[in-house]
Amino acid sequence: MQNEQEFYRCLVSDAAGRTLKKILEIIRDDTLSDESCFHKIEAIISLYEELGISTGSRHDFG
């Protein structure tokens, strides 16, 4: 049981680490101007949605 718990802890930790790394890559993207800040936020929200994490109903790509 201990090994199974450790496996899942590592799995979640790895996924969280990869997600944070991707978010940092989006934020640090200097190819976007300050006016493109909206696009950085949109990219982060898209990442969460790709991972199946709801960002709430207030965000609308429409």
Buried (B, 14 or more C-beta within 10 A) or exposed (E): EEEEEEEEEEEEEEEEEEBEEBBEEBEEEEEBEEEEEEEBEBBBBBBBEEEEEEEEEEBEEE
